[in-house]
Amino acid sequence: MTDWHEVMRSVPRRSFTPEVVWADLGPGPWARIDRGADPDEWERVVALDQPLVTQFEDGAAEGEGLATSSLSMPAMVVRFLEQLDPFDHHRVLEIGTGAGWTAGLLSERVGAGNVTTVEIDPGLSAQAGARLKAAGYEPEIVVGDGAEGRTDGAPFDRVHATCAVAEIPYAWVEQTRPGGVIVAPYSAGFGCGAILRLDVLGDGTAVGRFAGSADYMVLRSQRPARGPARAWPEAGDRDVRISRTRLDPRSLPLGPGVVDVAVAAQVPGVISRFYSEPDGATLWVLDRDDRRGSWASVDYEPGANDFEVQQAGDRDLWDEVEAAYLRWVRWGRPGMERFGITVTAAGDEVWFDGAVPAPVRRARARGRGTCR
Ligand SMILES: C[S@@+](CC[C@H](N)C(=O)[O-])C[C@H]1O[C@@H](n2cnc3c(N)ncnc32)[C@H](O)[C@@H]1O
């Protein structure tokens, strides 16, 4: 297997890092690191095993809002590339060029002539192209919606998305040769996402398992609804149903990453937010696509026997999430590698030990190919 740490020594992250980046260096807002103003701090931060954000709000904001492009954490880059495991001469499609570092690593491994990288943001793509050229690599650089893959150059042996998906774009399956591999961060939106490795079969199907937690920025067209949790109750006048639960709601956000996969698999269309204070905490579960949709909140109070639940909308989202969590507990708290996905033209199906645990088939959404 390729020693990706060795490849990184030939293709260092610093060669692809912009002059200004933002990093999460502790409590408070993003730290802005400007190479011109503080070259030593820039070198120090670039060498950390931390993601470095390079863009917010698709370029419409600086240092605040939604992070929309980054150089990923090196340890995580290695974990994904190990799952991808390209061989000599393999043709590789990357979705999400970003700063160009992954494309550089892939070019070093299989040769730049075998690498195609797609980025939706023309400015980022141009800067990445310049950095790749300066580093001595000239892969095919495409500006476009990676959800459509790349028909030119297909079939690919490997497809690697470096932005997360809630639903695998079927074009990626169609454009990968039988026996080929798709590796992507998977993020249904509930808690943290996961590494997903899919093998492509020759019958229009791809199948594979999750391989650990990974939190990545989401493919533009698949981003969930935005806003703080309070935006859901504020979005419409709906009767709030009050009940109580004896399950400590922190069991979900503070549990192992597999909880997020297990709950998302059984309760489609739900995202979560967790706010923790020294004297309590609130877990919110929210309609993924629409702030006017269903929502629920559970308040944890230290020492209480049970906790207040508020629910509104068509679905009793907390009841669904609690039942899904306890079902996972009843299964014996299985690990993430026992969950997987089968992708067909009809949609994705999440499974547990090969069996579909609940109503989890997500029909392939129509007209979601274009990015917002
Ligand atoms: C985590 S960054 C990728 C990091 C990159 N691999 C690197 O080495 O710098 C994710 C990138 O995916 C891009 N992206 C988001 N949606 C996309 C889409 N639909 N098609 C192509 N790129 C997309 C973002 O603009 C962002 O640059």
Ligand as a Chemical Component Dictionary entry (heavy atoms), coordinates in Angstrom:
data_LIG
# 
_chem_comp.id                   LIG 
_chem_comp.type                 NON-POLYMER 
_chem_comp.pdbx_formal_charge   0 
_chem_comp.three_letter_code    LIG 
# 
loop_
_chem_comp_atom.comp_id 
_chem_comp_atom.atom_id 
_chem_comp_atom.alt_atom_id 
_chem_comp_atom.type_symbol 
_chem_comp_atom.charge 
_chem_comp_atom.model_Cartn_x 
_chem_comp_atom.model_Cartn_y 
_chem_comp_atom.model_Cartn_z 
_chem_comp_atom.pdbx_ordinal 
LIG C1  C1  C 0  -12.537 20.450 1.687  1  
LIG S1  S1  S 1  -12.450 21.350 0.216  2  
LIG C2  C2  C 0  -11.406 20.368 -0.803 3  
LIG C3  C3  C 0  -9.969  20.377 -0.433 4  
LIG C4  C4  C 0  -9.060  19.969 -1.533 5  
LIG N1  N1  N 0  -9.144  18.555 -1.831 6  
LIG C5  C5  C 0  -7.629  20.402 -1.259 7  
LIG O1  O1  O 0  -6.725  19.560 -1.289 8  
LIG O2  O2  O -1 -7.424  21.591 -1.023 9  
LIG C6  C6  C 0  -14.022 21.043 -0.583 10 
LIG C7  C7  C 0  -14.148 21.718 -1.914 11 
LIG O3  O3  O 0  -15.279 21.189 -2.580 12 
LIG C8  C8  C 0  -15.774 22.202 -3.417 13 
LIG N2  N2  N 0  -17.137 21.877 -3.856 14 
LIG C9  C9  C 0  -18.303 22.005 -3.169 15 
LIG N3  N3  N 0  -19.342 21.620 -3.931 16 
LIG C10 C10 C 0  -18.822 21.222 -5.127 17 
LIG C11 C11 C 0  -19.384 20.726 -6.311 18 
LIG N4  N4  N 0  -20.705 20.543 -6.445 19 
LIG N5  N5  N 0  -18.554 20.421 -7.330 20 
LIG C12 C12 C 0  -17.209 20.598 -7.219 21 
LIG N6  N6  N 0  -16.629 21.090 -6.122 22 
LIG C13 C13 C 0  -17.416 21.395 -5.075 23 
LIG C14 C14 C 0  -15.681 23.453 -2.544 24 
LIG O4  O4  O 0  -15.743 24.631 -3.304 25 
LIG C15 C15 C 0  -14.349 23.223 -1.859 26 
LIG O5  O5  O 0  -13.310 23.872 -2.525 27 
# 
loop_
_chem_comp_bond.comp_id 
_chem_comp_bond.atom_id_1 
_chem_comp_bond.atom_id_2 
_chem_comp_bond.value_order 
_chem_comp_bond.pdbx_ordinal 
LIG C1  S1  SING 1  
LIG S1  C2  SING 2  
LIG S1  C6  SING 3  
LIG C2  C3  SING 4  
LIG C3  C4  SING 5  
LIG C4  N1  SING 6  
LIG C4  C5  SING 7  
LIG C5  O1  DOUB 8  
LIG C5  O2  SING 9  
LIG C6  C7  SING 10 
LIG C7  O3  SING 11 
LIG C7  C15 SING 12 
LIG O3  C8  SING 13 
LIG C8  N2  SING 14 
LIG C8  C14 SING 15 
LIG N2  C9  SING 16 
LIG N2  C13 SING 17 
LIG C9  N3  DOUB 18 
LIG N3  C10 SING 19 
LIG C10 C11 SING 20 
LIG C10 C13 DOUB 21 
LIG C11 N4  SING 22 
LIG C11 N5  DOUB 23 
LIG N5  C12 SING 24 
LIG C12 N6  DOUB 25 
LIG N6  C13 SING 26 
LIG C14 O4  SING 27 
LIG C14 C15 SING 28 
LIG C15 O5  SING 29 
# 
